[in-house]
Amino acid sequence: MNRLGRYIFSQTFLLTILVTAILSTAVWLMQSLRFIDYVMTKGISFLIFFKLSSFLLPTLVSTILPVAFLIAILFIFSKLYSDSELVVMRSLGLSNLQIMKAPLVTALLFLSILYAINLYIQPLAHTEFKDLREDIRHSLTGKWLQPATFTAIEGITFYTKRKTRSGDMKGIFVYDARDPKNVAAITAEVGQIVETPKGLRFILYRGTRQVIDSKTRKPSILNFEQYSVDVETNKNTDPRHKKANELSMAELFHPDGDLSDKDKKLIRVEVHERILLPLMLFPFALLAGLAFLLGDYNRRGRSKRIIVAVFSCLILEVSLFSILNISSKYEYLIEGAYGLVILVVLVSFKLLIWPPKPIKPSTVTSEDLLDSLKESP
């Protein structure tokens, strides 16, 4: 690339990275708020919290980077257009295709990054995220019980008025609804939590246990000096069934034979989503460039060109997502998604190489005007 090309390339690359970092950080912070509950109520460390929320970053980057790339292209070309630099480039003999060379090279670079994320990093991040979340849910300790808060786990709702420094609990209420026919409400003055290999054990002192008989609807009250309630949180569960977005490309191309037809269709759609969505970088670059390269130069028409480029890219992306969603039912539409992207790219290149000629207004001479007046009655 010449000096102008290197200038456009560096500006587009740096601005795309900056916008991606800003938007990804903002969305990541909003998404991470839902995991604060694990820190506040379940006693996990902030290190695990950041590890859990960091697994969201590959998905955010793969989603935001094409949009950030479009914003960068529009910003750079808008600046070149308003400063009349595009006019200077054309006066130097550069064609539309030569001007678009730098954005297309930048799109090719980001395409390799997106494929590395979509094909390898993102499936691993999804798997690690869901495995860690399941471990947190099934490996609870007494730390997740907070005073003056109702906490539900495994069919039991627990409440304690306060906790002492030694770990004892004062003013306890337990609502045990694990057996719908034998629902029990337990109150106790003091209690403790003991961790066992199977889970947690609540040891309660000086309280009452109330049960309503399912047949007679009469209450049965038991006063006790000591009572224990076991909660099995460390259950032996079967291996978790992985979803399509957790599977590697090898697993997607060679799925298990015992999968249902619905799962096989979802896997097929997932494969093409990972391949197709990064390719949107090229239509985005071409449509944004065409908005500023076609037509006559008019400084006041810059906002209209930006609106046309944004709406064109938005319509293309919505159409592509619609085709991919419907293709889970109609498999033959997958080819239509590839055809749509290829068609937009080919038409854009055609307009870059052979731009439409402007329509010149017809000129009417005075002699033509006199002839027309003579012929008229």
N, C-alpha and C positions, 0 to 999 in steps of 0.2 A: 504494500500500500504506500501511496505517496504521503506527503506531510499532512494534507487535508484529511486523508483517510485515517491516518493514525490519530489525528485530533478527534475526529468523530468517534472512532473506536474507543479511545481512552475515556472520553466524556460519557459515552453510553454505558461502558462497563462499570465505571466508578459510580455513576448515578443509580444504575440498577442494583448494585450491591448495597448502596446506602438506603435506598427505598425498601429493599427486601429486608434489611436488618431492622429498620424502624417499624415497618408494619408487622413483621414476625414477632418482634419483641412485644409490641402492644397487644397483639392477639394472644401471644403466649401468656402474658400476665393475666389477661382476662380468663383464659382457659384454666390457669393454675389456681384460680380462686376456689374452684370446686373441690380441690384437694386439701384446702386448709382445714376442712372438717376432719380429715385423718389426723392432722397434727393436734387439733384442739380436743377431739373427743376420743381418739384411739391411741394417742400417745406415741406416734411414730416420730422419729427425729427429723430435723430439718434437712439433713443430708439425704435421707430416703425421699423426703418430699421433693427436693430438687431433682433427684434421680428420676422419680416418677414423672414429674412434669417435663423433664428434658426429653423424654421419649416422644413428646408431641412435636418437637421441632422439625424433624424431617418431613412430616406431613404438611406442616405449616409452610415450610420453605418451598416444597414442590408445588403448593397451591398458589402461593403469593408471588413467586419469582416471575412467572409469565406476565402477571398483571404489572409488576414493578418494571419489567422490561418494556412493556407498552408505554407506561408513564414516562420512562426515560427517553424513548424514541420520540414521543410527542413533544417533550420538553426541549430536547436538542434541536429537532427540526423547527419547532416554533421559534426558538432563539435564532437559528440560522435564517429563517424566513423574515423575522422582524428586523434583523440587522442587515438585510439585503445580501447576506453571504451566499445564499443560493444563486442569486443573480450573478455574483462575481464568479462562482464556480462554473456556471454555464458559459460566461464570457471567456473563461479560460479554456473552453472546449470540452469540458467534462460532460458526459452523457448522464442520463438518469440512472442507468445501470451502474456506472462508475461511482456515482454518489452513494448508491445503495450498497456498494460492496462492503463498506465498513460495518453497517448494521447487520448485514447477513453473516459476516464473519463472527460478529459478537453473538448472534443467535446460535451459530454453530458451536461456539464455546460453551454457552449456557445449556445447549442441548446435551452435551456430554455430561455436564454436572447433573442435570435433571435425570438422565438415564441412570447415572450412578446411584442417585437417591431412590428413584422409583423401582429399579430392578433389584437392588441389593440392600441399601440401608433402611428404607422404609419398612419392608416386611420384617426385618429383624427388630426394628424399634416397636412395631405393633405387637410382636410376640413378647418381647421383654416387658412392655408396658402392661399387657394383660396378665402375664404370669406374676409380676410383682404385685399387681392389684389384688389378684386372688390370694397371694400369700398374706397380704395385709388383712384381708377380710377373714381368713381362717386361722390366723396366728395372733389372736388377741391376748392381751395381758390385762391385769387390773388397772393399768394406767388409763385405759380409755373411759373408765367410769369417773365422770366429773360431778362434783356436788351441785345440788339445785338444778339438775338436768335430767330429764327422762331419756333413758337410753334403751333401745330395743335391740335384742340379739337372739337369734334362734328361737323365736316365739316367746321370749321373756322380756318384760319391760321392767327396768330397774330404776329406782330413785333413792338418793340419799341426801339428807339435809345438809350435812357437812362431813368433812374428813379431817382427822387429826394428823399431826406430823408423824405419828407412829404408823399410820395407815389404817387405823380403825375408822369405822363409819358410824355416824350417829343419825338416828331418825330415818329408818329404812322402810321402803315400800317396794314389794315385788309382786308383779302381776304375771302369773304363770298360765299362759294360754296354749301350751304345747298340745294338750289333750282337750279338744273342744267340749267333750262330755264331762270333763272334770277340771274346770277352770278354777284356779285358786288365787286368792288375794292374801298376801302375807305382809304383816307389819312387824317390826322389831326395833328395840331400843338401840342395840349395838350390833355390829357385824364386822366380819373380816372376809377377805378374798384370798383363797389359796389356789395356786396354780398346780394342776395335776397333769399327767401325761395325756389325758383325754381332753383336757380343757380347763375350765374354771369351776371352783366350788365356793359357793356362798355359805359361810357359817354364821348363822343368826342366833342372837341371844335375847331372851326375855321378850317374847312376842306372841302373836296369835296368827292362826291360819284359818281362813274362812273359805268354805266350799259350799256351793249351792247344788243340791241333789238334782240331777237332770230329770228325774221322774216326779218326785214330790214337790220340787221347787222350794224346798225348805233349806235354810242355811245350816251348815254344820261348822261349829267353831271349836278350834283346838288351841288351847293355851300351852306354850312350851317354854322351857328354859334354854334349850338348844335345838336348833333345826338346821339342816343343810340342804342346799339346792345345787345340783350338778348341771353344768352347761357344757355340752360337748362341742367345742369349737375346733378341735384338731381331728376332724373326721377323715377317714381314708376315702378319698374320692377317686373316681376313674380319671384317666388322663383327659384334659380339657380338649374339646373339639375345636380345632383351629378354623377360623373363618378365612374367606378368600384373600383378604388383605394381609393376612399373616403368612401366607404360603410363598415360598421362593419360586422363581421362574421355573426351575426344574420340577417342582411339585405341581405347578399350575399346568405345565405341558404334559405331565404324566400323573394325573390324579388317581386316587384310589378307586378301584373298580366297584366298591360297595356304596359309593355316593349316590344320592338321589338325583333324579333328572334336574330338579331345581338347583341343587348345589353345583352340578356340572355346568348349567347355564350361567350361574353367577361367576364361576371360575373363568369361563370363556370371556365374559364381559370384563372381568378384572384384568385378564391378559391384555386385551386390546386397549383398555383405559391406560395402562402403564406405558404402552407403546405410543398411543395417539396423542395424549394430552401434552407431552413435551414438544411434539411437532407443531403445536399452536404458536410457537415462537416465530416461525417463518411467516405465516399469514399475518400475525400481529405486526411484524416489522414491515412487510410489504404494504399492508393497508395503511399504516401510519405514514409511510414514506410517500405513497401515491397521493394522499390527501394534500401534501404540500408541493409535490413535484408536478402535478397535472394542473392545467389551467393557467390563466394569465396571473401575473404578479399583482397583488392588491393588498396593501398593508392592512386595510380595514377588514379583510375577509379571513383573518387568521382564526378567530374564534369559531367561525362556521366550519373551517377545515378540521379543527380539533373535534367538534361535535360529530361531523361526518365519520371521522376515523373511529371515534369511540363507539358510536352506534353500529358501525360495520363490524367491528371486532366483537361487540356484545351479541349481535344477532348470530354471528358465526359460532361463538362459544355456546350460546343457548341451544342452537340447532344441533351442535355436536353432542352435547350432554343429553338432549332429548332422544337423539338417535341411539345413543349408547344405552339409555334406560329402557327404551322400547325393545332394543335388540335382545333383552333377556327372554322376551316372548317370541319375537320374530328374528331368528338368527341371521337371515339373509340381509338384514339392515346393516350388519357390521361392514360389509363391503361398501355400503352407501356412505358410511362415516369416513372411510379412507378416500372414497371418490370425492367427497365434499372438500376435504383439505387439499387434495391434489388439484381439483378444479380451481379453487381460489388462488393457489400458488401459480398455476399456469396462466390464468387470466391476468394476474398481477404482473407477471413477467412480460406478457404480451403488451400490456399497457406501458410498461417501462421502456421496452425496446421500440415499440411503434405507438407512441402516444397519439390519441385522436387529434386530428387537425381542427383548429378552431374554425367555426363557421363565419365566413366573412360576409358582412352586410352587402347587399346588392347595391350598386351605384346606378343612379338614374340621371342621364344627361338631359340638358335643356331640349335637344332635338327630339329625344324620345318622348318628352312631355308634350311638345307641340304636335307630334304625330298622333299621340293618343287623344289630344283635344280635337284635332281635325276629324278623326274617325268617329268621335262621339256625336250624336245627333244634336 
